[in-house]
Amino acid sequence: MPRTAPRRAASDPLARYRDKRDFTRTREPAGATVAVESLPAGSRFVVQRHRARRLHYDFRLEMGGVLASWAVPKGPTLDASVRRAAFHVEDHPLEYYDFEGVIPAGEYGGGDVIVWDAGTWDHYYQREGRDPVDAVGHGELHMELDGQKLKGKFVLVRTSVDDAGKESWLLLHKKDEFVVAGWDAEEHPRSVLSGRTNDEVKADPDRLWRSDLPAAEAAIALHPPTFEPVSRAELRALDRIGAAGRWEVFGRDVRLTNLDKVLFPPRGREKPVTKRDLVRYAAQIAPALVPYLTRRALNMNRFPNGVGTKGFWHKELPSHAPSWLTRWDNPNADPGETLTYLVVDEPAALVWVANYGALEWHAWTSRVEDPNRPTYALVDLDPGERTTWPELLALARLHRTAFEHLGVEAWPKLTGRRGIQIWVPVETGPSFDETREWVERVSRTVGAVVPELVSWKWQVRERSGLARLDYSQNAVNKTLVAPYSPRAAAGAPVSAPIEWDELDDPRLRPDRYTIRTILRRLDERGDLFAPVLTTRQRLPPLH
Ligand code: MN
């Protein structure tokens, strides 16, 4: 519905409603859906079926920049002979308009929510130069609803206010052409957004509402985003650009520079890796990689002149960066510390990162909405000069056994340099101190089995060339190289997820896969790290 469309045709005020009704009648029975984002802002209404302590329907009308709200225990009805009790509750932020998902137990309104109906409302008042907010204040609001389920003329009337200020109202449907005798909301239980029921949403929610956060950040996505792959046409266009130019990719216009500069010297007889190769890889790997970066601050390990020159950590997003890049200001930044970070939450942003000369992509292990609480605990198996590859594999296997024994799921990946990391996804909750202590206890137990292989000294030179089981990375703003990120070394090796059983593959090496070989592996094996994005587990207490 275009915003410029007339709200109603003067000659036949109900023509639009009739058209709409015929349309929805054919769709309503099974999973009718409404494109809420295309509803005109300013006059929307929503009814959410909310199973909190008690089941109720939240009837919300957009007015005065908020959602004026009533809780209707039995739900609205199209039956004109029935009056429903409604309780005026606090206004909700507009961001809540299309929320469907779960509110954590213990929080206000804890339970599950579906968008039971949505559409627009016409409140008569504006035409008469009156304000619907005043009408609510006066205790009587007339409206016409144009939703998927609710249509026609409705009235909200205040009946009483108790000593505590609790307002009792009635919601009723006036006699009009949309009346359906005996119509019961509970017989129309599906969401108009997803077609799902409350039970289905509760079993596999897409979103979580965190009422302790600002409204704009309160809806937390529980599923990793999915992205379309870069198209062949886009890749051909990249090859046609000279040393520099603009690349239209993933719907963005990214300025590319020095495309033919060698960034990675060759390994063996391979060809060197140019910036064009890196940019191409960034576009190809982005759909798999961006889910690991999204909602996290990114630290970029930059080598603008390539491997072999001095690189540096770049954290502050430069002010000249394109405005479409997502930025995050660290609220805990000390004076002089990096304030504004890049958040890579779309594939084009990773292309920008590659062009910026960042050869390694390291994201925080916490999300921007909760920077002090990690979503992964991790073990970094850091070999010393004397550590052999079989010894490192032995340390990895011992950790695998320890995690199995503890009933904890963990996933290994090659660092692309010399080491192996093990990521343990955790349900957001424990602090970094807690995950660090937990990992330290596991690793010290493992290390005690093979004391001849492990040093607990902080200083590299005091380690006598032994391996370190590094739990100290479990801290805020410590960054671990992202899966599939290149490493600044000859041949452009990448940090490649592996299956545990691959530890027994005699061909395995920590830098085995490169930006030239990992895409085929990803095609063949899928993303072996994907469960890390969706697994939510609690770390068991250690005794
Ligand atoms: Mn509610």
Boltz pocket constraint, residues with backbone or C-beta under 6 A from the ligand:
constraints:
  - pocket:
      binder: B
      contacts: [[A, 50], [A, 52], [A, 56], [A, 58], [A, 71], [A, 109]]
      max_distance: 6.0
